[in-house]
Amino acid sequence: AMPLPLATQESEALHQLLTSAASDNHWSHSLFALVPSWTKKILFKRESSVNPSQAKDVSNMSVSSGFGITLQKCGVVDVEHDPQIAHITLLINNTNTLVSTNVTDLILQDNITGLHVQKTSGNKTTDGIQTYSKGVLQGGEYFAVTYSALLDAKEVWDGRVLILPAQLTFKSSSQNKTHLVSLTTSFTITEETKTKVSYSHAIHASGFFIAFFVSLVLTCAVFFIVYRTQIFKWTFHGKNQEMQHEFIQNHKLEHSQFNSGDLFSEDIIMNDQIIDILSLEEPGNMLQALEDLEVASLTRADADLEAYRMQICKEMIAIMMKNMVLSHSLFPHVEKKMSSIFKKQFLAMEKEIREEYERKMVALTAECNLETRKKMEAQCQKARAANEEAEELMKKMNEKPAVEYRSLLDRLHALELDHLKRFLLVKQEEYFAKAYRELAVTQRKELHNIFFTQITNATLKGELKLETAKTLVEGYSTIQGDIEELMDFLQASKKYHLNRRFAYRECLINKIQLRDSQASALINAAAAQIPSLISKMERAGHLPESHLGLLLDQAEAEINSVKQKFDHDLKQEKQKLRQKLITRRRREVLQKKEHWKEQLSLGDTFKTTKEVAHYLGHWKNLLSDHTIEFEELTEKLDNEASEELKELLFSLTEKAVEELKRVQCGVFVHELVKLNVPKMFLLETVEEHKKEMVVKHEQLEREEHEKSAATEELLQLTRQKLSQEVETSISEQKKLRSWEQSVFMQLLSLPLSLSEEELLRMRQELHCCFSQVDSSLAWPKIRARTLLQAFKVEQRDAEVLKVDQNLAVANKQPHSKVKKNGSRNRNKMDIMKKSLQDKIFIYEDSVKDENLNKIKCEVLLEKDCQLHDLENKLGEYIASLAFQKTVKKSKMMELYTAIISVQALLFEQLSMSKTLSKSECIQILEAHNPVSNEVMKR
């Protein structure tokens, strides 16, 4: 009989407290019941009790969050099979249309303790965990893992509980704040006593047909509902169907940094975030959110450039070997065999790098979770202690000073928590950046190692002639130099365009902030005219003082109502506009992406060209053109979004101002007329207010025009500076590569008398060192952010310590005995309030420009130190090689001297015994002279 699932429950990710690279370790759970057969199906709920006669039981817990990610684990146990077999499905669902966002770097760890898994592509570890990974899961998509497993009857299937949770970690960006989220779903199997029942064949048959009919009806109903509501879109959405097929074929989906299959995914994933910043972010937080997006984009660009590098290197090796065949320097069957070996080893390398990446991400996530938990607990304990001390003091104070002190204390604690979160974010961001760089360097080294090892093995086996091997190695060295030059150009170009993009976006944000402030100023000016009108009537003696307070309260209520409606309408309209802008943006970017995919499909004729320079030139032109086209598209879309947001803001601002005018003229003028205020005097005042609003509007427009012109001028200067910087960067990198080539040639010409094998190893070491001379795009920015936060923490701690010391000194000062207890308490409260205000000012104070310059210099100094370290490492390797050669030569000389001594004694004995004549001895020595000379050369 086919076993059927009985119950499913959902759980969603929970992560709200900490915006950082580490999650705050909040978990959510899901439940899927297991049943023995269709005739004994029971729907288990958390509230229901379980009959002990049922065979399987499960427990459930469920929580929700705003990320829209749902993790589910469900299973069906076939108890008729011996041993019993469980069919388990893991589902990650991102199809919640209201809150779903693009998520990346998904790692799914499934506990399989007590199960013998059949036919799965997951990585099974010694701890009973199998791991699956996926680089990107976009909003509106899902993926599933299905496998079968035999239950271990001896170890755990003897009536005990089998707890098999699944854990998911992923990265999500909400209004450009990067979250590393951990999510688990519970999955519990319990075996209970089985009751064996002998059924009548008639009853069994009728039960089967009834159950079959009912299940068919229910299944059709469920699928109809699912289809109509479009909750999951499993078999109805072509894109998701393709993704599901791909995942079934290969559960191990590659991370983008080590996968060149989708070279432009960064443009799709991260492009929506600028809309979130422009439309949803608070104006004061926009620049910080933009900086976070910049770092994420730089990190993604590094990953894409690494994918380009690996693809180009592998294709260049293939082209070089095909060219050797065309020039009759390499036999076709040898080239085919070596190419096959290279392909297998490259695939094995990529798999190993992906697995290492997953291990690093899991370890770093756990480490960051632990660090975050400790820091947050320490901060909470500190806040609790301060609150307890404040409570004791406030018991002796009046209500008003106590409320003010409490407000200041809460504000300080909020600032301390925000700065702690920021510090943890950038610090943990640095951890992950280091891990990415280490993996990239490891991959480059491994590629060089694969090439040189294969050349060595082929030469030793006689498949390659020594001269052919030398030609291949020299060609490889030349190609690597060309590739490094190409990557230096692509990196500098990408950095220029990204910096240009974010300079333009910073300009847009400055304009948006200016518009927001002007809209507020315009609404406030219109609102201020209402109480001004009432007060003017009172001062002129037309309004009794007894009515003044009532009318002012009414005016405040009306003004607040208009402002609240403006804020509400603006928020709602921005949400609608955001959806419209994102839809348009995705459509245009996807169209561009499809065009690029067509261009990236390089033909076989091109891949087998003899002109290596033509191949690299094609890559250079192709990627440069793509970058320029995409930046032009991005700037156009950003500008359109900004203009539409501007129109929306001005439209709603104008409505709010008109509504305030209506309140002034239609409500309060009418009220004042009823209170016998002269109508002509009122109308004159209202007319004056209209003129004032016209003047105010013209003044704000003039200010906007002037500030916008200044912002545009600053943008042009920034772009000129960026153009100069990219030229300087390329020039400096060329000098560095020239020095590298000079060092390379000098080392090869050193009189070290190296063997061919030693020469190959030295070439490999040189390539491994020189492949690290490039400059990461994201690392300087990430490192500067970390240094800046560390500097801020150190500076704040020193200044806060001074404030605490001053407070302690003030508290120790003797008080006058004349003062009463209440006076002393007030004095102490004033001192503590001043202390809190000083600390708040310290936390709100920004870092000065000279400190930022120090940080930039520190980053450059660290880069220089890294280059010197590489140089020293290379020098140490050469010195070690020379030392080994000297030791080897010394040992050979000792051996040679011993052989000569034995040889002399032997000839002396042979000559004395007249076994050999003197002339025969001379002939033997002359025959051994070439061998002796070769030993001396070595």
C-alpha positions, 0 to 999 in steps of 0.5 A: 500500500502507498503510504500517505502523509497525514499532517503538515505544519509550517514554520518561518524564520525569526530574526528581528533583534540584531541587524548584523552578520550574525543571527540572534539565534532565534529558532522556529519549528515545523511538524509533519506527522508520520503514519503507519497506513492509510486505514489508521490515519490521524491528524495530530495537532498540538492540542490533541491527545495521542492514542497509544495504539497509534504507531507514530507520533510527532510534536510541533512548535511554530513561530513566524517572522517578517522574512517570508521564508518557510522551512518545512520537513515532512515524511511518510513511514512505510511500516509494511516494508522490512526494515521500515522505510521513511520517505522524507521531503525538505522544502524551503519556500520563498513564495510569500508574495507580501514579504518574500525577498531574495536570499543568498548563501543557503545552507541546509543541514539535515539530521539523519541520526538513526537513518540509513539514507538511500540515494541522496546527493547531500554530504553525509558527515560523521555527526549524522548530518547531511548538508545541501547548499544553494547560492540564491533563492529569489522571491517567489521561488522554492526548492525541495529535497526528497530522499528515502531512508531505512530506519535503524531498528536496532539502535533507536527504533525500539520505542524511543523518540527519534528527533531529527531537526533540520537547520537552515542558514541564509543571508537576507537583506531588508532595506539593505541591512544584511542579516545572517539568519539561522532557522530550524524545523523540528521533526520527531518520530515516536514508535508506540505499541502496534496492534495487529488486527486481522481484517476481513477481505471484504471490509479491507477491499471496501475500505481501500476503495472508499479511502482511495475515492476520498483521498482523490477528492481531497487531493483534487480539492487541495490542488485546486485551492493551491492553484487558485491562491497561487501560494506555492506555484509548484507545478504551475510556474515554469521557472520554479519547475525548472529549478526543482528539476535542477535541484532533483538532478543535483542537490548540491547547488554552487555558491556564486563565488565559485560558480561561473554559471550565472555571471550577472546574478548580482544585478538581479538580486541587489537591484531592488535594494536601492528602491527600498532605500529611496522609498522606505528608509528614514531620510537620516538612515539613507546614507548608512543603508547606501554604504551597506549596499555598496559593501554588498555590491563590492563583495558580489563583484569580487565573487563575479570577478573570481568566477571570470578568472576561473573560467578564463584560466580553464579555457586558456589551458584548453586553447593552449593545448589545442594549439599545441596539437595544431602546431604538431607539438602534441599528439591528439590522443595525449591532448584528449587524455590530459584534457579529460584529466584536467576537467575531472580535477577541476570539477573535483577542485570546485566541489572541494572548495564548495564543501570547504565554503559550506564548512566555513560558513557554518563555523563562522555562523556559529562563532558569530552567534556565540559572540553576538549572544555574549555581547548582547547579554553583557549589554543587557546586564549593564542596562539592567544594573543602570535601571535598578540604580535609577529606580532607587534614586527615582523613588526619592524624587518628584515625578517630573525629574524622574520621568526626564531622567528615565527618558535620558537613560532609555535614550542612552541605552538605545544608543549603546545598543545601536552602536553595539549592533553596528560594531558587531555587524562590521566586525563579523562582516570582516570575518566573512570577507577574510573567509571569502578571500582565503577560499579564492586564494586557495582556489587559485593555488589549487588550479596552478597545482593541478596544471603543474602536477599533471605536466610533471606526471605526464612527463614522468610517464613519457606521455610528454616529451621534455621539450613539449613540457617546457613549451607548455610551462612557458606558454602557461606562464605567459598566459598567466601574465596576460590573465593577471593583466586582464583581471587588473583592468576588469577590477579597476573598471568595475571599481570605477563604475561601482564608485560612480554608481554610488556617488550618483546614488548619494547625490540622489539621496541628498536631493531626497533629503532636501525635498523631505526637509522642504516638504516639512518646512512647507507644511509647518509654515502652512500649519503655523498660520492657523494658531498665528491667525487665532493669536493675532485676533486675540492680540487685536482685541477681537477675541476674548481670552477665554476662547483663546485656549480652546481654539488653540487646542482645536487648531493643534488637533486639526493640524495633527490630523492633517499631518497624520493623514499626510504621513499615512498617505505618503507611506501607503503611496510609497509602498504602491510606487515601490512595487511598480518601480521594482517590477519595471526594474526587474523586467528591464534588468532581466531583458538586459541579462538575456541579451548578455547570456546570448553574447556570452555563448562563445562559439567553438571556433572562437574557443579554439583560436590560435590567437590567445590575445584575441580571446582575452581581448574579446573577454575584455571588450565583452565585460567592459561593454556589459558593465557600461551598458548596465551602469547606464541602465542602472543610472536611468532607473535610479533617476526615474525612481527618484523623479517619481518619488519627487512627484509623489512627495510634492503632490501629497505635500500640495494636498496637505497644504491645501487641506491646511488652508481649508482648515484655516479658511473654512473652519477657523475663519467661520468659528471666529466670525461666529465669535464676532471677529470682524470678517474684513480683518480676518480676510485681510489676514488670510490674504496676507497668509496666502502671500506669505505662502507664495513667498515661502514656496519661492524661497524653498524652490530657490534653495532647492535649485541652489543646493541641487546645483551645488550637489551636481557640481560636487558629483561632477568633481567626484566623477573626475576624481574617480576617472583620475583614480582609475587611471592611477590604479591601472598604472600602479598595478602595471608597475607592480606586474612589471616588477613581478615579471622582472623578479620572475625572470631574475629568479629563473636565471639564478645559478641554482643548477635546478633540476627540471622538477625543481624548476617546475616547483619554483615556477608554481610557487612564483605563480601562487605568490603573484596571483595574490598581488591583485587588490580585492574590491570589497576588502579595503572598504570592509577593513576601513569600516572595521577600523572606523568602528574600533576607533569609535569604540576606543574613543567613546570608551575613553570619553565615557570613562572621563564622564564617569570619573567626573561623576564619581568626583562630584558624588564624593564632594561633601554637601552642606549640612544645611541642605535638606535631603530633598535638596541633596537628592535634586542636586544628585539628580541634576548631576546624573542627568548632566552625566547622561546628557554628556554620554548621549552627546558622545554617542551622537558625535560623528568622527572627524575627517582627520580620523577618516584620513588616518584610517585610509592611511592605515588600510594602505599601510596594511596593503603594503605590508601584505605585499612585503609579506608575499615578497618575503615568503617568496624570498624564503622559498628561494633561500630554502631551495638554495639551501636544500641544493647546497646541502644536497651538493655537499652530500654528493661531494662527500659521497663522490670523495668516498667513492674516489678514495675507495676507487684509488685503494682498489686500483692500488690493490689491483696494480700491486697484485698485477691483476690489471696493468697500469694502462688498463687502469687509466682506460677505466678511469677515463671511461668514468670521467663523464659520470664524474663531471656530471656529478660535479655539475650537480 
